[in-house]
Amino acid sequence: MKGESMKKIGLFLAAMLAVLPVRADFLEGEEAFDNKRYSEAFQHFRPLADSGDFRSQYYMAYMYLNGYGVSKNDQLGLSYLQKSLDQNYHLAQALMGYLYSEGRVVPADPKKAVMLYQKAADQGNNSAMLNLGVAYYQGNGVPRNLTKAVELLEKIPVEQKPEAGRYLGDIYLAQNTDNADKAVAAYRSAAEAGDLLSYVALGDMYLDGRGVDREPERALKYYTYAASQGSGAAQYALGIIYANGHGVARDPVQAHAWLSWASNQNYEPAVSALGQLKAEMTLTDLDRARVEFMKIQQQVLGKVASPFEEERKAQEAMLAQQRKRRSVRRRR
């Protein structure tokens, strides 16, 4: 019996030692991929994928489909992806679901996309869970079901997928106008986690007084921060606000500057709005708008502090003042 036990231990150790080089190669490949050294990652992943490693097969598929570190090849990408799918790998399921959803490389098939998202979500894949929640929200591949969409999206940590909070905010508003305060809270969480479109949504809420007191100045801070980070949607929103005088004095020059910035990023709604605005402006106004555009870019691009940082500093200052007053009262 003792000899048999020793033999089993020996086989186990041999198996473990054989796995170690594979694991080391995969981790090196993953590190190279994460740091965008795609050619190096390819060299690590290829032998592992060809020997049956489903994680490496997923990465090979991703690189071939996007042309990362290797010439783009959809056929090889799909071949590796299918091998990973056959081993029930959640990242492969999520990626194939996306391909079916977008009709990229494969024919568009929303129902197949939902099926794959569900499989990946059942394994805890947050990206798939997000896409599944959005599918239920939009009724794409499944009957529209806002309750189911909320149930899925609320499971996703907003720190990992900030856009989940934005979609929750949209759904809360779609469910019931009395949910505006819940929508504001969802947008705020998503914006604090870095979702720029949630800053735009918060701006809309404060501009119109939905779920919060109407505060146009605060709305402008949310829009301007997102615009400074390159959000075409925020730049467009500012352009429309100044063009219409919504919550601010009407200013076609400011409007033109913001719409120009968004148009330069090919934000389609801004291109159309800018064309209409130009037709109403004089040559002098257009010259002023070009100067204003340069000025805004120099003063705003990447230089605006987040409103949440301003709020935090104001809160800290208020607490410090309260502590100081309490200290003075105790001394008396």
N, C-alpha and C positions, 0 to 999 in steps of 0.2 A: 504493500500500500504506500509505504514511504517513497519507494522508487517511482511509483506512478504519479504521486503528488509532485515530486521534483521534476518529472518529465513535463507535467502540465505547466508548472511555473516557468520552466525553460522555454516552452513554446510561447507562453504569454509574453515573456521578456523579448523574445525574438520578434514577435509581432509588433511590440511597442517600439523597438529599435528601428524596425522597417518604416514605421509611420513617421518617426521624428524628422527625417530629411524631407519628406513630403510636406509636413506641416511648416518646416522652416522655409522651404521654397515658396509655399503659398503666401506666408506672411510677408516675405520679401517682395513678392509680386504685388500684394495688396498695398504695401507701403509705397511702392513705386507708382502704382495706379493713383493712389490718393494724392500723391505729389506731382501728378501729371507727367510722370516719366513713362509714357505709354509704351515706347519701344522696349524699354527694360522690362516693364510689366509683362509684355507679350512673351518675351523670352522665358520668363518664369512660368507663366500660365500654360503655354502651349503643351509641353510634355506632360504636365499634370492632367490637362483636359483630355489629351489623347489616351491617357491611361485610365480615364473614367472618373476623374474628380469633378463632381457636379458643380462645385463652386467655381472652379477654374473654367469650366465649360460656359458658365454664365458670363464671366468676364470676357472670355474670348468672343462670345456672341455680341456683347456690348461694344467691344472694340471694332469688330468687323462691321457691325451695323452703323457705327458712327465714324469709321475711318480714323480711330485713335491708335497711333503707333503702327498702323498697317493700312494698306490700301483698302478702301471701303469695298465690301463684298457682301451683299445682302444674302446670297445663297449660302455662303459659308456661315454667316451670322445666324441664319435660321437653323442651319444644321446643328450647330453647337447649342443653340437655345433649346431645340427639341430634345437633345440628349440630356440637358439639365432638367427640363420639364419632366422627362420620363422618370426622373429620380425624385420628383415631387418637391423641387427646391422653390421656396417661396419667392425669391428674387426673380427667378425665371418666370414664374407664374405672373408676377406683377408686371414684368416687362412685356411679356406676350399679350397680357390684357391691354396694356397701353397701345401696342401695335394694332390690335384689333379695334380698339376704340378710335384711333386716329386714322385707320385705314392706311397705315404706313407699312410697306413691304408686303403686307397681306391684305386681302379685301376687308373693308370695314365690316365689322360684325359686332354691334353693341352687346348682343346677348352672350356671345362667347367671351367678350371682354368682362362682363359682369361675373360670369361663371369662374373665370380665372382669378379675378379680384377677390371673390369670395373664398376661394381655396387659399390664397395667400393671406388674406385677412384672418382666416381661421388659425393660421400659424403665427399670428401676431405682427404681420407686416403692416406698419402704419401708413406707408404710401398707398398700398392696395386698399386699406380701410378708408383712406381719404377719398380715393377715386370711386370706391363703392358708395360712400355716402353722397358724393356729388351726383352719381348716377341715379340714386333714389330721389335726390332733390330735383334733378332735371327731367326725370322720367326717361332716361336714355338707356335702353336695353332692359328695363324693368318698369312696371307701372309706377308712376310718381307717388312717393310716400314720404311726406315730410317728417312724420314721426320716426320712421325707420332711419331716415337720414340723420336726424338729431341724435338718435340712439348710437349710431356708428361714430359720428364726429365727436361726440362728447367723450368717447373712450380714448381719443388721441391726445397725448400731451402737447399742449400748444407750443411748448418750448422746442419740440422736435419738428412739428409741422404747423407753423404759424398760420398758414392759409386755412387750416381747419377752423380756427376761431373766426376768420372772416366769413367763411361759408355759414357757420353757425349764426352769426349776426344777420346775414341775409335771410336765412331760413326763419329766424325768430320774427323778422319783419313780415315775411310772407305768410307765416302762420296766423299772426294776429297783430293789429296795430298797437294793442296794449302791451306788446312785448318789446316796445322801443327801448326801455331801460335795460332789458336783458341784452338787446342787440348792442347797445353802447358798451356794456361790460365786456361782451365777446370781442368787439372791435378793439377795445382798449388792450385786452390781453394779447391779441394777435399783433397789434402795433408795437407793444412793448417787447414782443418777441422778435420783431424785425420785419413784419409784413407791411410794405409800403402802401399797398392798396387799402389796408385797414386805416392808415392815417387819412387817406382820402375819404373813406367812409365816415370816420369820426368828424372830419371837417364838414361833411354834408349834414350830420346830425346836429352839430353845434350851429351851423349856419341857419338851419330851418327850425331849430328848437324841438327836435324829436327825441324824447327820452331824457332830455337835459334842458336847462335854461338856454334860451337863444343867446349866443355869444359870438357874433361875427369876428371879433378880433382873435378869439381863441381858435375859431375855425381856420382863419388865415395862417396861424402858426402851424397847424397840422398840415395844411396844404403845402406851405412853404418848405417845411422840413422835408416832406416826401419829394417835392420838386427839386430841392437841393441835392437829393440823393439820386436824381436821374429819372424819377417817375414821370413818364409822359402823361399819364392820367392826371396827376396832380398839377402839372404845368398847364394842361388843357383846362382843368377846373378853374385855376386862377385866371386864365385868359377869359373864360366865359363869365366869371364873376365880375371882372372889370369891364367887360364889354356890355354887360346888362345892368351894371350898377346894383348887383344883388348883395346887400349888406355893406356895400362900400360905395363911395362916390364913383360915378361912371368915368372911366378913363381909357379911351381907345388906344392911347399910346402904350400904357401898361399892358392892356389886353393883347395888342399886337406883339409885344416883346415876349410874353409868356407863350402865346400861340406859336410864335416862330420857333421857340425852343422845342416845344412838343412836336412841331412839324418836322424839324431837323432830325428827330428820332423816328420819323415815319409813323407817328401816331395819327392814324387816318382821320378821326373826328376833328383833330386840330387843323389838318390840311384844308378841309372843307370850310371850317369856320374862319380860318385866316383869309381865304379867298373872298368870302363875303364881307369881312371887315375891311379889307383893303379897298374895296369898291366904294366904301363910305368915307374914306380918309383923304385929306389933301396931301399934296406932295410934301409940304412942310411937316405935317404930322408923321408921314412915313419916314422922313429923315430923322425926326426926333425918336421915333420908335426903334430905328436901327441903333441909335446911340444908347437908348435905354436897354436894349437887348444885350449889348456888350457890357453895360454897367451891371445889370442883374447877374449875368454869368460870373463876372469878376467878384461880386459881393456875396453871391449865394452858393455857387457850385461847391458842394462839400464843406461849406463853412457855417451852416446853420445848426445850432444845438437842438437836440431833441426836446420837444415840449415837456416830456416826462423828466428829463434831466433838470429843466428849469423848475418844474413842480417839486422835485425832490429837494433842490437847493432852497426853495422858498419854505418848504415844510421844515427843513433842518434849521433854518434861520428863525422861524417862528417858535420852534421847540427850545432853541437856545435862549431866545428872549424870555420865554415863560420860565425857564430854569433860573435865569438871572433875576427876574422879579421875585420868585419864591425865595431865592437866597437873600435878597434885600429885606424881605418881610421878616425872615427868621432873625436876621441881625438886629432888627428893631425890637 
